Amino acid sequence: DESINAQIEANLRTFIAICKIRGIAPVLMTQANQVKEDPLYHQVNQLIREVAHHESVLLVDLAQRLKGAEVLYDSYHYTAYGSELAAQVISESLLGLLHQPN
């Protein structure tokens, strides 16, 4: 897990650095899920949160915002309502970027 986490963190930081070099506002997003028995899945979402915080980039935390059977019909896939809600959360988050100075 340590090796995988280190690789994921390095990839996230590389992505963010490339975006910043090119004048692009990076956005990180967690994945909503109902997986309880896979700790790595939750570790990755937590790692995304931590990197976003340390790098001061926008985080769309779908894992925190979208929960329950009305949003996900199995461990990973959105219901129609869940898809609409995810789109709303993402669009509201991205709208904030439009009002930030370059």
C-alpha positions in Angstrom: 0.0 0.0 0.0 2.8 2.4 0.8 4.4 2.0 -2.6 1.0 2.4 -4.4 0.2 5.5 -2.3 3.6 7.0 -3.0 3.1 6.5 -6.8 -0.4 8.0 -6.7 0.7 11.0 -4.7 3.7 11.5 -7.1 1.3 11.3 -10.1 -1.1 13.8 -8.5 1.6 16.3 -7.7 3.0 15.9 -11.3 -0.4 16.5 -12.7 -0.8 19.6 -10.6 2.7 20.9 -11.4 2.1 20.5 -15.2 -1.3 22.3 -14.9 0.3 25.2 -13.0 3.2 25.5 -15.4 0.7 25.8 -18.3 -1.6 28.3 -16.5 -4.4 25.7 -16.0 -6.3 25.5 -12.7 -6.0 21.9 -11.6 -9.0 20.2 -10.1 -8.9 17.0 -8.1 -12.0 14.8 -7.5 -12.7 11.9 -5.3 -14.9 9.0 -6.4 -18.1 8.3 -4.6 -18.5 4.6 -3.7 -20.1 2.2 -1.3 -17.1 0.0 -1.0 -16.5 -0.9 2.7 -14.2 -3.9 2.4 -11.5 -2.3 0.2 -9.4 0.0 2.4 -7.2 1.0 -0.5 -10.1 2.6 -2.3 -10.7 4.9 0.7 -7.0 5.6 1.2 -6.8 6.9 -2.4 -9.7 9.2 -1.8 -8.1 10.4 1.4 -4.8 10.9 -0.4 -6.5 13.0 -3.1 -8.0 15.2 -0.3 -4.6 15.6 1.4 -2.8 16.5 -1.9 -5.5 19.0 -2.8 -5.2 20.6 0.6 -1.4 20.8 0.6 -1.2 22.0 -3.0 -4.1 24.5 -2.5 -6.1 23.2 -5.5 -9.8 22.8 -5.9 -11.2 19.5 -4.6 -14.6 18.1 -5.7 -15.2 15.6 -2.9 -17.9 13.4 -4.4 -17.1 10.7 -1.9 -18.3 13.0 0.9 -21.1 14.6 -1.0 -22.8 11.6 -2.7 -23.8 8.7 -0.5 -26.6 6.1 -0.3 -28.6 3.8 -2.4 -30.5 6.7 -4.1 -27.2 7.9 -5.5 -25.3 4.7 -6.2 -27.1 1.5 -7.4 -24.1 -0.7 -6.7 -20.6 -0.1 -5.2 -19.5 2.4 -7.9 -22.1 3.3 -10.4 -24.5 6.2 -10.2 -28.2 6.0 -10.5 -29.9 8.5 -12.8 -30.5 10.8 -9.8 -26.9 10.2 -8.6 -25.6 11.3 -12.1 -27.7 14.5 -11.9 -26.5 15.2 -8.4 -22.8 14.5 -9.4 -23.2 16.9 -12.3 -24.7 19.6 -10.1 -21.9 19.2 -7.5 -19.2 19.3 -10.1 -20.6 22.3 -12.0 -21.2 24.3 -8.9 -17.6 23.6 -7.8 -16.2 24.6 -11.2 -18.2 27.8 -11.4 -16.1 29.1 -8.5 -13.0 28.9 -10.8 -14.7 31.3 -13.3 -14.7 34.0 -10.7 -11.0 33.6 -9.6 -8.4 35.9 -11.1 -5.8 34.2 -13.2 
